[in-house]
Amino acid sequence: MNREAGSKTYPIWLIGDSSPPRWEEHLRQPLDPRHPARHNIWTPILDGIQGHVFRAARTRIDTTDLYIRNAVHDAADKPPYRSPDWASQLAAKTRDLDDLIARHRPKLLLTFGAFACEFTRRSLDRGSPRAVSHWTSIALGDEFRRGVEDFDPTRVGHLPLLHVSIARGRFLESHRDFTGQDRANYFDHAAREIAALLLAHRDAFAVWQ
């Protein structure tokens, strides 16, 4: 399986968790379109973004070169769930991502799940280190809202999204906890906010068809 897909010059990057061990030899790329995880965690949001963008501006986002990678390739490299202390090898991987970001300066990083969120925060040196366990659906939703409010197209923005929790047994709680609203739809909420951000900074994002 390739470590990445798309172009590093594309202004929006997707950062997943790690390669699925059972399917690694059969998949081509992170968030491979043939794997159901992609369509559980990303496709509904992308569809919503495209709908909002088209209705507002009669255009769409060209995602042909969307850059995609995982935080780590091997799931065995992930840290203990409840410890903020990471092994030096894993810290080196966050520096590698920081170097990549510094060279290519994407406008927006979208991360999926608790580990990818914390991995990216450490790469960007945004806030004190946290254990992966800190990033509940509530905490991810709070961080998402902060990222939207603080977005500045001259800096690298980071918006965390949910991973597989949105497709498991407590999915209704995940909708509620991330959005902070009873009966809200997480996919609609995330799509609406991301679309509004992109349209508000339209000239900064060379992504339009």
Rosetta blueprint (number, residue, H / E / L):
1 M L
2 N L
3 R L
4 E E
5 A E
6 G L
7 S L
8 K L
9 T L
10 Y L
11 P L
12 I E
13 W E
14 L E
15 I E
16 G E
17 D L
18 S L
19 S L
20 P L
21 P L
22 R L
23 W L
24 E H
25 E H
26 H H
27 L L
28 R L
29 Q L
30 P L
31 L L
32 D L
33 P L
34 R L
35 H L
36 P H
37 A H
38 R H
39 H H
40 N H
41 I H
42 W L
43 T H
44 P H
45 I H
46 L H
47 D H
48 G H
49 I H
50 Q H
51 G H
52 H H
53 V H
54 F H
55 R H
56 A H
57 A H
58 R L
59 T L
60 R L
61 I E
62 D L
63 T L
64 T L
65 D L
66 L L
67 Y E
68 I E
69 R E
70 N E
71 A L
72 V L
73 H L
74 D L
75 A H
76 A H
77 D H
78 K L
79 P L
80 P L
81 Y L
82 R L
83 S L
84 P L
85 D L
86 W L
87 A L
88 S H
89 Q H
90 L H
91 A H
92 A H
93 K H
94 T H
95 R H
96 D H
97 L H
98 D H
99 D H
100 L H
101 I H
102 A H
103 R H
104 H H
105 R L
106 P L
107 K L
108 L E
109 L E
110 L E
111 T E
112 F E
113 G H
114 A H
115 F H
116 A H
117 C H
118 E H
119 F H
120 T H
121 R H
122 R H
123 S H
124 L H
125 D L
126 R L
127 G L
128 S L
129 P L
130 R L
131 A L
132 V H
133 S H
134 H H
135 W L
136 T L
137 S H
138 I H
139 A H
140 L H
141 G H
142 D H
143 E H
144 F H
145 R H
146 R H
147 G H
148 V H
149 E H
150 D L
151 F L
152 D L
153 P L
154 T L
155 R L
156 V L
157 G E
158 H E
159 L E
160 P E
161 L E
162 L L
163 H L
164 V H
165 S H
166 I H
167 A H
168 R L
169 G L
170 R L
171 F H
172 L H
173 E H
174 S H
175 H H
176 R H
177 D H
178 F H
179 T H
180 G L
181 Q L
182 D L
183 R L
184 A L
185 N L
186 Y H
187 F H
188 D H
189 H H
190 A H
191 A H
192 R H
193 E H
194 I H
195 A H
196 A H
197 L H
198 L H
199 L H
200 A H
201 H L
202 R H
203 D H
204 A H
205 F L
206 A L
207 V L
208 W E
209 Q L
